[in-house]
């Protein structure tokens, strides 16, 4: 089992749903864990009547309503399974203490996700500093960095980087920048309201950078990732 923690206070739900779709299309058994402040995923998957559940959605499982990782593990044990049965467990992490320190330290990948809004950059920096100096006790950890909903030519990347340069964190690779064009936004709204995950109508640049992110986080070859993308585009799940 590999654990990926996507941390940060910006909305990254559509990105993580797409990531899980690609992993599922590549033959992985995937669990997406809702560790957001407002436990928002029941809205996206149509499970508002089940505040505490692990639900199959679009070919992967979504866990929502749990107070922390320990409660999730206990629930899975009660229903006769375990978190270790999954190939990849993806956390949408807004509650830093949802996972204990050792889960952060043993994760296969830590990914910091931000957008370019001034509130997100300011508050996100404070959130990350509290995580690093508080919950993790200044343990030096390596993070990938992803910017979502980016607008072409609006920011020099160095401007956003300045918000995080003084923090005790090691940044891996170059940042992955996920664009945000009108068609991508329209698709997100359609997916939200129909409780589906459709990828085919994503912009070409979104798909390209989504595949780049998967390439950084996995040992899959580019051709395998692109084959998974084609499969996800055709999916009727």
ABEGO torsion letter per residue (X at the ends): XBBBBBBEABBAAAAAAAAAAAAAAAGBBBBBBBABAAGAAAAAAGAAABABBBBBBGGBBBBBGBABAAAAAAAAAAAGBBAAABABBBBBBABAAABBAAAAAABABBBBBBBABAAAAAAAAAAAAAAAABAAGGBBBBBBBBBBGBBBGABBAAAAAAAAAABBBBBBEBBBBBBBBAAAAAAAAAAAAAGBBBAAABBAAAAAAAAAAAAAABABBAAAAAAAAAAAAABAX
